[in-house]
Amino acid sequence: MRDTVHVHDREQQRLDLVRDFRVYFKTYTKWLEPYMDAMDEKRATYESLVRRVMYAAEEAGFKGNVWQCVITESLLMDENPFSCAAELRDGCTGTIREGALKAMKALPTFKELHGSNNFNYYKAASEGRKYSPLIRDAIMDHSEKLWAAEDPEERLKVLEHFYKFYGVGKLGLHKAFRVLDGGEIEPILNVAESSLDDLVGYERQKKLLCDNTEAFLAGRSANNVLLYGEAGTGKSSSIRGILHKYYEKGLRMIEVYKHQYREINDLIRKIKDRNYRFIIYLDDLSFEEFEVEYKYLKAVIEGGLEARPENVLIYATSNRRHLVRESFSDRPESPLDKHKNETVQEKLSLFARFGVSIYYGAPEPKEYYNIVEKLAERYKLPYSNEELRLMANQWELNHNGLSGRTAAQLIDDLRGKTEGNKDGRKEK
């Protein structure tokens, strides 16, 4: 009888711990509730859980004890009152921390996924596509520390360290995002990698962009930026380059499409209190005469009553300086508009609201050759400068004129031909 009472007491104690855990962390619903079902000898549920763990490990590129990794990942993704508070300040205190401390007492209950010893020494088939190597390795490192911790306080400190230095949830664990039509912020998993060093030339433009971004990240005054000029000159590549360069310093980027411009204020409200620096990225910014979305954008950039949050900037690219197309009737000599000068000024005012505007011009022939030669050297292509210049001239005549994009397309074509020959010889 006494043993029966003790078993009942231990089971009740375990259930109390689980209750405290599920109050604070969605992890319980995502992983631990299926785990509890599987431990009740529901074979189909167990097999389903194993498949889910393997899929999650492959997607993230985890290795080692991946059962513990996926639980840790879920804890780090969980945006709750405690994790959001810990992200913003050191030494989170108060009732929410006391509750999270209670939750950590339940963690050892779920330490092993019984019957799956291979999960202790698992190695994913690839590096994973879900996270950057920095974040993936940080998750695995904190997973080891979390499960090795011997008391709830130590476990909680492991989580607090991650929340403070890397962030919490999708905004903390990813670098780039898009906005769905319902307003949800969705991570972009396959971010196009680009380094500022990949863009040959345009040193002055890159320096202006970096100087403004570094001031923004340091909490100093910084401006919204417009990159404008010829097509294919590296404007979008520069934007991707600064994301790659400054992501580890807390920079995040959200791409917004033209039909979503009127929703930007709602987006800003969602991100203004987070512990990151956000650039709202508007690619190929331009408007036809009949489009009115630029009026929403003007108010967002500068002109509304609400001050812009200090952790948000807008960076845009455009192929033209006059962002709103003008017609002949807008010109001062037109008799169709008695207030024609005011019409022109209204359409130019959007450009004026970007504190920094950076012009990307088409390269001169000498600069174009230099881009081709530098890219060929980077990829160790077996061509002389004379051969490259001849091919660059021929390529430019049949494509889009002198630009960095034209040069890159030529190099991609030559790489494909060279890499297609196993002995490394040039194609005849």
Buried (B, 14 or more C-beta within 10 A) or exposed (E): EEEEEEEEEEEEEEEEBBEBBBEBBBBBEBBBEBBBBBBEEBEEBBEBBBEBBBEBBBBBBBBBBBBBBBBBBBBBBBBBBBBBBBBEEEEBEEEBBEBBBBBBBBBBEBEBBEEBEEBEEBEBEEEBEBBBEEBBEBBBEBBBBBBEBEEBEEBBBBBBBBBBEBBBBEBBBBBBBBBEEEEEBEBBEEBEEBEBEBBBBBEEBBEBBBEBBBEBBEEEEBBBBBBBBBBBBBBBBBBBBBBBBBBEEBBBBBBBEBEBBBBBEEBBEBBBEBBBBBBBBBBEBBBEEEEEBBBBBBBBBBEEEEEBBEBBBBBBBBBBEBBBBEEEEBBEEEEEBEEBEEBBEBBBBBBEBBBBBBBBEBBEEEBBBBBBBBBBEEEEBEBEBEBBBEBBEEBBEEBEBBBBBBBBBBBEEBBEEBEEEEEEEEEE
